[in-house]
Amino acid sequence: MLPRAGEHFSFPFEVGFQYAGKPLLHLTLSGNDCDMHGDCGPIANDPTAQSNLALEQKRLNDDIAPLRFYPILTTGVSYRF
């Protein structure tokens, strides 16, 4: 706090960004899926579902890539006797 002549109140503030690293999202599927013929099996064995999951995970990770920086705004009030 820098003293000012005759002033008792001060209103400090700070603006900036914090680097938090590259965010990553990991998706997994579990359970069963069924085809149009009624044949059901574990979704982990379905190559189409796993391929679609990998594409969706890449798309989401590309979308959240800018979130590596978080804005910071700090304000306060102080009184000097």
Backbone bond lengths (Angstrom), bond angles and torsions (degrees), N, CA, C in turn:
res aa  C-N    CA-C-N  psi(-1)  N-CA   C-N-CA  omega(-1)  CA-C   N-CA-C  phi
1 M - - - 1.439 - - 1.526 108.75 -
2 L 1.275 114.93 121.42 1.458 119.92 176.91 1.524 108.97 -91.09
3 P 1.331 117.26 125.57 1.459 118.80 -179.85 1.522 111.10 -70.26
4 R 1.317 115.34 141.86 1.458 121.60 175.37 1.524 106.92 -118.22
5 A 1.283 116.20 146.85 1.461 121.34 -175.22 1.524 110.92 -60.81
6 G 1.335 116.54 115.17 1.450 121.46 174.12 1.519 115.52 76.67
7 E 1.306 119.16 0.53 1.458 121.61 -178.16 1.528 109.72 -96.90
8 H 1.316 116.42 133.05 1.462 120.90 178.33 1.530 111.70 -101.97
9 F 1.295 117.42 -33.94 1.460 121.14 -178.71 1.524 110.76 -94.71
10 S 1.293 114.69 145.76 1.458 121.12 176.09 1.535 108.02 -138.71
11 F 1.309 117.08 146.72 1.460 122.84 -178.80 1.527 109.34 -126.70
12 P 1.328 117.63 82.70 1.458 120.21 -179.27 1.532 111.13 -75.32
13 F 1.323 115.50 151.30 1.464 120.24 174.08 1.525 108.94 -150.10
14 E 1.320 114.68 156.68 1.456 121.36 -179.58 1.524 107.80 -141.95
15 V 1.318 116.07 136.75 1.460 122.44 178.97 1.522 107.59 -128.21
16 G 1.328 116.02 135.38 1.460 119.17 178.82 1.512 111.82 -175.79
17 F 1.333 114.86 -169.17 1.454 121.97 179.43 1.519 108.83 -133.36
18 Q 1.316 115.24 149.29 1.452 121.55 176.09 1.521 108.05 -115.68
19 Y 1.329 116.29 131.10 1.458 120.92 176.10 1.525 108.27 -86.96
20 A 1.317 116.77 121.69 1.461 121.11 -176.10 1.520 112.54 -112.76
21 G 1.311 119.09 6.12 1.458 121.58 -178.84 1.518 111.18 90.06
22 K 1.324 115.42 168.29 1.454 121.02 -177.77 1.529 109.75 -75.46
23 P 1.329 117.80 123.11 1.467 119.66 178.46 1.528 110.45 -75.41
24 L 1.308 116.04 141.53 1.460 121.22 177.87 1.520 109.80 -129.86
25 L 1.299 115.01 138.56 1.453 122.29 178.90 1.520 107.57 -115.43
26 H 1.335 117.12 129.97 1.460 122.44 178.49 1.520 108.31 -117.23
27 L 1.328 116.59 126.39 1.453 122.10 -179.69 1.523 110.13 -112.70
28 T 1.327 116.74 142.28 1.460 122.03 173.47 1.518 108.24 -137.19
29 L 1.304 115.11 149.71 1.458 121.40 175.88 1.519 108.60 -116.03
30 S 1.301 115.86 144.46 1.458 120.39 174.87 1.523 108.19 -140.66
31 G 1.281 115.66 162.17 1.452 120.40 179.77 1.518 111.06 106.70
32 N 1.314 116.08 -161.12 1.461 122.22 -177.32 1.514 110.64 -117.32
33 D 1.335 114.84 155.61 1.456 120.81 171.49 1.523 107.98 -132.51
34 C 1.309 115.72 158.47 1.459 121.73 -178.07 1.518 109.28 -126.54
35 D 1.323 115.73 144.84 1.462 119.84 176.25 1.528 110.11 -91.70
36 M 1.338 116.02 -175.02 1.465 120.17 -176.54 1.530 112.51 -67.94
37 H 1.314 117.66 -18.48 1.462 121.50 -178.96 1.523 111.97 -91.23
38 G 1.316 117.50 -1.40 1.455 121.32 179.47 1.510 114.36 88.74
39 D 1.342 117.27 6.72 1.458 120.43 176.96 1.520 108.75 -80.52
40 C 1.327 115.75 123.41 1.467 120.99 -177.66 1.525 109.85 -113.17
41 G 1.332 115.00 150.56 1.457 121.03 177.76 1.515 110.08 -166.41
42 P 1.330 116.24 174.18 1.471 119.98 179.98 1.523 111.56 -61.37
43 I 1.301 115.90 134.92 1.466 120.41 -178.94 1.528 111.46 -67.91
44 A 1.330 117.03 -22.55 1.464 120.66 178.03 1.528 111.06 -65.63
45 N 1.329 118.14 -21.42 1.466 121.95 179.67 1.522 112.88 -94.20
46 D 1.314 118.42 -0.12 1.467 122.60 -178.42 1.528 109.18 -92.09
47 P 1.341 117.86 107.87 1.474 119.36 -176.57 1.531 113.24 -65.68
48 T 1.335 117.63 -31.24 1.469 119.89 178.86 1.520 110.60 -66.94
49 A 1.319 116.73 -44.97 1.467 120.35 178.90 1.522 110.85 -63.96
50 Q 1.323 117.93 -41.00 1.462 120.77 -179.97 1.526 111.23 -67.74
51 S 1.323 116.94 -36.97 1.467 120.41 176.77 1.533 110.79 -65.52
52 N 1.331 116.18 -45.09 1.469 119.96 177.57 1.521 111.52 -62.68
53 L 1.323 116.99 -37.67 1.460 120.90 178.35 1.527 110.76 -64.75
54 A 1.330 116.97 -42.47 1.469 120.34 179.12 1.531 111.07 -64.13
55 L 1.332 117.36 -40.23 1.472 120.21 178.02 1.527 111.36 -65.55
56 E 1.321 117.16 -41.45 1.466 120.67 178.88 1.524 111.16 -65.93
57 Q 1.324 116.87 -40.12 1.470 120.72 178.47 1.520 110.44 -62.79
58 K 1.339 117.75 -42.63 1.471 120.52 177.99 1.524 110.97 -63.57
59 R 1.345 116.93 -43.56 1.461 120.44 179.94 1.531 111.06 -61.44
60 L 1.323 116.61 -44.52 1.468 120.12 179.87 1.526 111.79 -66.33
61 N 1.329 117.56 -40.18 1.465 120.01 177.79 1.526 111.22 -64.60
62 D 1.329 117.29 -35.81 1.472 119.88 175.53 1.528 110.81 -66.36
63 D 1.341 116.59 -37.44 1.473 120.68 -179.69 1.528 112.30 -67.56
64 I 1.331 117.54 -35.82 1.473 119.51 -176.00 1.528 112.99 -93.72
65 A 1.320 118.31 0.62 1.468 121.56 -179.08 1.531 113.29 -55.12
66 P 1.350 120.61 -38.71 1.470 119.29 179.64 1.531 113.70 -67.70
67 L 1.313 118.44 -10.75 1.461 120.58 -177.71 1.522 113.18 -78.47
68 R 1.328 117.48 13.40 1.459 119.52 178.03 1.525 111.75 -73.01
69 F 1.328 116.95 -14.60 1.461 121.87 177.36 1.530 109.19 -113.22
70 Y 1.317 116.53 130.55 1.463 121.69 178.08 1.519 109.12 -111.72
71 P 1.330 117.44 130.19 1.465 119.20 178.00 1.527 110.75 -72.82
72 I 1.307 115.30 145.23 1.466 121.94 178.76 1.522 108.01 -127.41
73 L 1.311 115.54 129.62 1.458 122.11 174.67 1.522 106.96 -134.01
74 T 1.313 116.43 117.96 1.452 122.02 -179.43 1.518 108.53 -120.78
75 T 1.319 115.84 130.23 1.462 120.76 175.95 1.518 108.83 -129.45
76 G 1.298 115.57 162.61 1.456 120.24 -179.98 1.510 111.68 -163.63
77 V 1.313 113.49 172.55 1.461 122.01 176.80 1.518 106.90 -134.93
78 S 1.311 117.05 133.68 1.459 120.03 176.38 1.530 109.26 -134.25
79 Y 1.322 113.49 154.32 1.464 120.59 178.94 1.519 107.89 -127.76
80 R 1.310 116.56 128.70 1.460 122.59 179.75 1.514 108.96 -107.50
81 F 1.311 114.97 125.70 1.488 120.66 179.99 1.502 111.44 -80.76
